[in-house]
Amino acid sequence: MTAKTAAEVAQSIVGMTEANAKTTVEEANCRWSVIMVDGRAIPEITNVGINRIQVTITDGKVTKARVG
């Protein structure tokens, strides 16, 4: 199996539960960062990382994910 890029990982986790998505991100050797939960913004880290997946969680599921 070939390694996925961070962008591919981000795309693949949309729709997953928070727990499953976090496991998927960590198994891909990427960093996990929640930036919004149920419409409430979480202060995010200002530096950008090419292997960090920033996610939005709504009702316990990932609704958005991006690299940065």
mmCIF file of the C-alpha atoms, coordinates in Angstrom:
data_MODEL
# 
_entry.id   MODEL 
# 
loop_
_atom_site.group_PDB 
_atom_site.id 
_atom_site.type_symbol 
_atom_site.label_atom_id 
_atom_site.label_alt_id 
_atom_site.label_comp_id 
_atom_site.label_asym_id 
_atom_site.label_entity_id 
_atom_site.label_seq_id 
_atom_site.pdbx_PDB_ins_code 
_atom_site.Cartn_x 
_atom_site.Cartn_y 
_atom_site.Cartn_z 
_atom_site.occupancy 
_atom_site.B_iso_or_equiv 
_atom_site.pdbx_formal_charge 
_atom_site.auth_seq_id 
_atom_site.auth_comp_id 
_atom_site.auth_asym_id 
_atom_site.auth_atom_id 
_atom_site.pdbx_PDB_model_num 
ATOM 1  C CA . MET A 1 1  ? 0.000   0.000  0.000  1.00 0.00 ? 1  MET A CA 1 
ATOM 2  C CA . THR A 1 2  ? 1.333   3.436  -0.875 1.00 0.00 ? 2  THR A CA 1 
ATOM 3  C CA . ALA A 1 3  ? 1.344   6.289  1.588  1.00 0.00 ? 3  ALA A CA 1 
ATOM 4  C CA . LYS A 1 4  ? -1.413  8.852  1.169  1.00 0.00 ? 4  LYS A CA 1 
ATOM 5  C CA . THR A 1 5  ? -0.661  12.555 0.901  1.00 0.00 ? 5  THR A CA 1 
ATOM 6  C CA . ALA A 1 6  ? -2.039  14.827 3.609  1.00 0.00 ? 6  ALA A CA 1 
ATOM 7  C CA . ALA A 1 7  ? -4.586  16.137 1.089  1.00 0.00 ? 7  ALA A CA 1 
ATOM 8  C CA . GLU A 1 8  ? -5.781  12.599 0.354  1.00 0.00 ? 8  GLU A CA 1 
ATOM 9  C CA . VAL A 1 9  ? -6.066  11.873 4.071  1.00 0.00 ? 9  VAL A CA 1 
ATOM 10 C CA . ALA A 1 10 ? -8.026  15.095 4.616  1.00 0.00 ? 10 ALA A CA 1 
ATOM 11 C CA . GLN A 1 11 ? -10.434 14.201 1.828  1.00 0.00 ? 11 GLN A CA 1 
ATOM 12 C CA . SER A 1 12 ? -10.876 10.641 3.102  1.00 0.00 ? 12 SER A CA 1 
ATOM 13 C CA . ILE A 1 13 ? -11.911 11.583 6.657  1.00 0.00 ? 13 ILE A CA 1 
ATOM 14 C CA . VAL A 1 14 ? -14.872 13.807 5.807  1.00 0.00 ? 14 VAL A CA 1 
ATOM 15 C CA . GLY A 1 15 ? -17.972 12.035 7.131  1.00 0.00 ? 15 GLY A CA 1 
ATOM 16 C CA . MET A 1 16 ? -16.076 9.921  9.690  1.00 0.00 ? 16 MET A CA 1 
ATOM 17 C CA . THR A 1 17 ? -16.665 10.123 13.409 1.00 0.00 ? 17 THR A CA 1 
ATOM 18 C CA . GLU A 1 18 ? -14.177 12.300 15.244 1.00 0.00 ? 18 GLU A CA 1 
ATOM 19 C CA . ALA A 1 19 ? -12.513 9.280  16.867 1.00 0.00 ? 19 ALA A CA 1 
ATOM 20 C CA . ASN A 1 20 ? -12.126 7.327  13.619 1.00 0.00 ? 20 ASN A CA 1 
ATOM 21 C CA . ALA A 1 21 ? -10.885 10.377 11.744 1.00 0.00 ? 21 ALA A CA 1 
ATOM 22 C CA . LYS A 1 22 ? -8.287  11.192 14.401 1.00 0.00 ? 22 LYS A CA 1 
ATOM 23 C CA . THR A 1 23 ? -6.994  7.610  14.276 1.00 0.00 ? 23 THR A CA 1 
ATOM 24 C CA . THR A 1 24 ? -6.799  7.745  10.468 1.00 0.00 ? 24 THR A CA 1 
ATOM 25 C CA . VAL A 1 25 ? -4.882  11.035 10.559 1.00 0.00 ? 25 VAL A CA 1 
ATOM 26 C CA . GLU A 1 26 ? -2.415  9.797  13.172 1.00 0.00 ? 26 GLU A CA 1 
ATOM 27 C CA . GLU A 1 27 ? -1.856  6.479  11.359 1.00 0.00 ? 27 GLU A CA 1 
ATOM 28 C CA . ALA A 1 28 ? -0.947  8.495  8.245  1.00 0.00 ? 28 ALA A CA 1 
ATOM 29 C CA . ASN A 1 29 ? 1.732   10.323 10.300 1.00 0.00 ? 29 ASN A CA 1 
ATOM 30 C CA . CYS A 1 30 ? -0.147  13.607 10.056 1.00 0.00 ? 30 CYS A CA 1 
ATOM 31 C CA . ARG A 1 31 ? -1.039  16.022 12.848 1.00 0.00 ? 31 ARG A CA 1 
ATOM 32 C CA . TRP A 1 32 ? -4.641  16.514 14.001 1.00 0.00 ? 32 TRP A CA 1 
ATOM 33 C CA . SER A 1 33 ? -6.036  19.984 14.699 1.00 0.00 ? 33 SER A CA 1 
ATOM 34 C CA . VAL A 1 34 ? -9.687  20.762 15.475 1.00 0.00 ? 34 VAL A CA 1 
ATOM 35 C CA . ILE A 1 35 ? -10.578 24.307 14.421 1.00 0.00 ? 35 ILE A CA 1 
ATOM 36 C CA . MET A 1 36 ? -14.356 24.274 14.948 1.00 0.00 ? 36 MET A CA 1 
ATOM 37 C CA . VAL A 1 37 ? -16.837 22.186 16.937 1.00 0.00 ? 37 VAL A CA 1 
ATOM 38 C CA . ASP A 1 38 ? -20.590 22.564 16.429 1.00 0.00 ? 38 ASP A CA 1 
ATOM 39 C CA . GLY A 1 39 ? -20.180 26.112 15.111 1.00 0.00 ? 39 GLY A CA 1 
ATOM 40 C CA . ARG A 1 40 ? -17.824 27.204 17.900 1.00 0.00 ? 40 ARG A CA 1 
ATOM 41 C CA . ALA A 1 41 ? -14.357 28.272 16.719 1.00 0.00 ? 41 ALA A CA 1 
ATOM 42 C CA . ILE A 1 42 ? -11.377 26.765 18.517 1.00 0.00 ? 42 ILE A CA 1 
ATOM 43 C CA . PRO A 1 43 ? -8.264  28.945 18.615 1.00 0.00 ? 43 PRO A CA 1 
ATOM 44 C CA . GLU A 1 44 ? -5.940  27.518 15.996 1.00 0.00 ? 44 GLU A CA 1 
ATOM 45 C CA . ILE A 1 45 ? -2.200  27.444 15.737 1.00 0.00 ? 45 ILE A CA 1 
ATOM 46 C CA . THR A 1 46 ? -0.973  30.208 13.460 1.00 0.00 ? 46 THR A CA 1 
ATOM 47 C CA . ASN A 1 47 ? 1.899   28.356 11.845 1.00 0.00 ? 47 ASN A CA 1 
ATOM 48 C CA . VAL A 1 48 ? 1.094   26.207 8.832  1.00 0.00 ? 48 VAL A CA 1 
ATOM 49 C CA . GLY A 1 49 ? 2.157   22.597 8.545  1.00 0.00 ? 49 GLY A CA 1 
ATOM 50 C CA . ILE A 1 50 ? 2.131   20.552 5.365  1.00 0.00 ? 50 ILE A CA 1 
ATOM 51 C CA . ASN A 1 51 ? 1.202   17.451 7.358  1.00 0.00 ? 51 ASN A CA 1 
ATOM 52 C CA . ARG A 1 52 ? -1.403  19.007 9.664  1.00 0.00 ? 52 ARG A CA 1 
ATOM 53 C CA . ILE A 1 53 ? -5.065  18.263 8.997  1.00 0.00 ? 53 ILE A CA 1 
ATOM 54 C CA . GLN A 1 54 ? -7.397  20.966 10.311 1.00 0.00 ? 54 GLN A CA 1 
ATOM 55 C CA . VAL A 1 55 ? -10.945 19.730 10.859 1.00 0.00 ? 55 VAL A CA 1 
ATOM 56 C CA . THR A 1 56 ? -14.425 21.001 11.563 1.00 0.00 ? 56 THR A CA 1 
ATOM 57 C CA . ILE A 1 57 ? -16.597 18.716 13.713 1.00 0.00 ? 57 ILE A CA 1 
ATOM 58 C CA . THR A 1 58 ? -20.405 18.855 13.654 1.00 0.00 ? 58 THR A CA 1 
ATOM 59 C CA . ASP A 1 59 ? -22.490 16.474 15.766 1.00 0.00 ? 59 ASP A CA 1 
ATOM 60 C CA . GLY A 1 60 ? -19.450 14.254 16.324 1.00 0.00 ? 60 GLY A CA 1 
ATOM 61 C CA . LYS A 1 61 ? -18.517 13.896 12.642 1.00 0.00 ? 61 LYS A CA 1 
ATOM 62 C CA . VAL A 1 62 ? -15.921 15.559 10.444 1.00 0.00 ? 62 VAL A CA 1 
ATOM 63 C CA . THR A 1 63 ? -17.713 17.927 8.080  1.00 0.00 ? 63 THR A CA 1 
ATOM 64 C CA . LYS A 1 64 ? -14.650 19.736 6.684  1.00 0.00 ? 64 LYS A CA 1 
ATOM 65 C CA . ALA A 1 65 ? -10.960 18.911 6.555  1.00 0.00 ? 65 ALA A CA 1 
ATOM 66 C CA . ARG A 1 66 ? -8.041  20.786 5.036  1.00 0.00 ? 66 ARG A CA 1 
ATOM 67 C CA . VAL A 1 67 ? -4.273  20.692 5.064  1.00 0.00 ? 67 VAL A CA 1 
ATOM 68 C CA . GLY A 1 68 ? -2.561  23.579 6.756  1.00 0.00 ? 68 GLY A CA 1 
# 
